[in-house]
Amino acid sequence: MNWDSWSLDRIVILFVSLAFLLIGIQVTMFHYRQSFTHKAMWAPVLSSPIFFLAGLVLVMYNASWLSTLFMILMWIGLVDGLIGFYFHFRGVGIRVGGYALRNFLIGPPVILPLVFSAVSVLGLIAIYWKE
């Protein structure tokens, strides 16, 4: 495979796509463990495979409509992660003892939704990147 023909944005989109596959697996395990007690838990579980597939297809077929779709999905992912951060942070606070360190350790992972948003931002950087 000739890697010289792959632009940086294409490689980053591939990385973002694969990252959403892995994040989606982790999010699914965490939310399954909590029995999907809140409907918002379904958002990253359902969107991660869509983000993965959209990015993978965009890497293989560089069509302008796919690029636009991927950009819209990454904006959705950014917002979804920020909403998830709110719910996770609030979830830590409603535990007995409030925002004590032990609740951050055993409660909902506060950083994981921010990783979801950060990967979405990386996807947006790749889309908006002009060489």
Backbone torsions as a table, in degrees:
resi	resn	phi	psi	omega
1	MET	NA	132.7	-179.1
2	ASN	-89.8	102.9	-177.2
3	TRP	-75.4	-14.3	178.5
4	ASP	-65.8	-24.5	-177.9
5	SER	-85.2	-6.5	179.2
6	TRP	-92.0	122.1	177.4
7	SER	-76.7	161.6	-179.0
8	LEU	-60.2	-41.6	-178.9
9	ASP	-63.5	-35.7	178.5
10	ARG	-66.5	-40.9	178.4
11	ILE	-66.4	-41.1	179.4
12	VAL	-65.6	-40.5	178.0
13	ILE	-63.6	-38.8	175.6
14	LEU	-62.5	-43.8	178.1
15	PHE	-61.6	-45.9	179.5
16	VAL	-59.8	-44.1	179.7
17	SER	-59.1	-49.0	179.5
18	LEU	-66.8	-34.1	177.3
19	ALA	-63.5	-39.2	178.4
20	PHE	-67.6	-30.7	174.1
21	LEU	-61.5	-48.1	-178.2
22	LEU	-69.8	-43.6	177.9
23	ILE	-61.8	-40.2	179.4
24	GLY	-60.8	-39.8	177.3
25	ILE	-63.2	-46.8	-179.1
26	GLN	-63.6	-45.5	-179.7
27	VAL	-62.4	-41.1	178.9
28	THR	-61.4	-43.4	179.2
29	MET	-63.9	-43.9	-179.8
30	PHE	-64.2	-45.4	-177.2
31	HIS	-74.1	-31.5	174.2
32	TYR	-64.4	-40.1	178.7
33	ARG	-59.6	-31.5	179.3
34	GLN	-94.9	11.0	175.9
35	SER	59.3	29.2	178.5
36	PHE	47.3	50.7	-175.4
37	THR	-66.2	-18.4	178.6
38	HIS	-125.6	136.6	-177.1
39	LYS	-60.1	-29.2	180.0
40	ALA	-64.4	-18.8	178.8
41	MET	-63.8	-22.3	-178.8
42	TRP	-75.0	-24.0	-174.3
43	ALA	-58.2	-54.8	-179.6
44	PRO	-71.7	-27.8	179.4
45	VAL	-66.6	-40.4	-179.4
46	LEU	-83.8	-32.4	-176.2
47	SER	-79.8	-30.9	-177.7
48	SER	-57.3	-47.8	178.1
49	PRO	-65.7	-30.8	177.2
50	ILE	-67.0	-43.3	177.8
51	PHE	-62.0	-42.7	179.2
52	PHE	-59.2	-50.6	-177.5
53	LEU	-66.8	-41.2	-179.9
54	ALA	-63.1	-42.1	178.3
55	GLY	-66.3	-41.3	179.4
56	LEU	-63.8	-44.6	178.9
57	VAL	-65.3	-39.1	178.8
58	LEU	-63.3	-37.9	178.5
59	VAL	-64.7	-37.2	-177.8
60	MET	-81.2	-36.7	-177.1
61	TYR	-129.5	102.7	-175.7
62	ASN	-83.7	79.8	176.9
63	ALA	-103.2	146.1	-176.9
64	SER	-63.7	-35.5	179.9
65	TRP	-69.1	-32.0	175.9
66	LEU	-68.9	-37.3	177.1
67	SER	-63.6	-42.7	177.9
68	THR	-64.8	-43.8	177.4
69	LEU	-60.0	-45.8	-179.8
70	PHE	-62.6	-40.4	178.4
71	MET	-61.6	-45.5	178.7
72	ILE	-61.8	-42.9	179.4
73	LEU	-63.8	-37.4	179.2
74	MET	-68.3	-35.8	174.7
75	TRP	-64.2	-40.4	176.8
76	ILE	-62.7	-42.8	178.6
77	GLY	-62.4	-38.8	177.4
78	LEU	-61.2	-48.6	-179.8
79	VAL	-66.1	-42.1	179.4
80	ASP	-58.7	-42.8	178.6
81	GLY	-65.2	-38.8	179.2
82	LEU	-68.2	-38.9	175.6
83	ILE	-64.5	-41.7	177.2
84	GLY	-61.1	-39.3	177.0
85	PHE	-60.3	-43.4	178.3
86	TYR	-58.9	-49.6	-178.8
87	PHE	-64.5	-40.4	179.8
88	HIS	-67.7	-43.3	179.6
89	PHE	-63.9	-43.0	176.6
90	ARG	-63.9	-37.9	179.0
91	GLY	-62.3	-35.5	175.6
92	VAL	-66.7	-42.4	-175.9
93	GLY	-67.1	-28.5	-178.2
94	ILE	-85.7	-3.8	175.7
95	ARG	-71.8	158.4	177.8
96	VAL	-60.1	124.9	-177.9
97	GLY	99.8	-6.3	175.9
98	GLY	64.8	-134.1	-173.9
99	TYR	-87.8	40.6	175.2
100	ALA	-73.9	154.5	-178.1
101	LEU	-55.7	-40.6	-178.0
102	ARG	-62.2	-31.4	178.2
103	ASN	-72.3	-30.4	173.9
104	PHE	-70.1	-29.2	-179.5
105	LEU	-78.6	-37.3	-175.0
106	ILE	-106.9	-11.0	-178.7
107	GLY	-85.7	-163.7	179.2
108	PRO	-61.3	139.7	-179.1
109	PRO	-69.6	110.2	-173.9
110	VAL	-70.3	-31.2	-174.4
111	ILE	-80.3	-29.4	-175.0
112	LEU	-58.0	-43.1	176.2
113	PRO	-63.6	-31.1	177.3
114	LEU	-70.4	-32.1	174.3
115	VAL	-65.1	-40.9	176.6
116	PHE	-56.9	-46.7	178.4
117	SER	-66.0	-41.3	-178.0
118	ALA	-64.3	-40.1	177.9
119	VAL	-66.9	-36.6	175.9
120	SER	-63.2	-41.8	177.5
121	VAL	-63.0	-39.5	176.9
122	LEU	-61.6	-39.5	175.0
123	GLY	-63.2	-39.7	177.5
124	LEU	-66.1	-39.1	177.2
125	ILE	-60.6	-43.6	179.8
126	ALA	-63.7	-37.3	-179.8
127	ILE	-71.0	-42.8	-177.0
128	TYR	-82.8	-9.8	-177.3
129	TRP	-63.7	128.9	177.2
130	LYS	-117.7	121.7	-179.6
131	GLU	-87.8	NA	NA
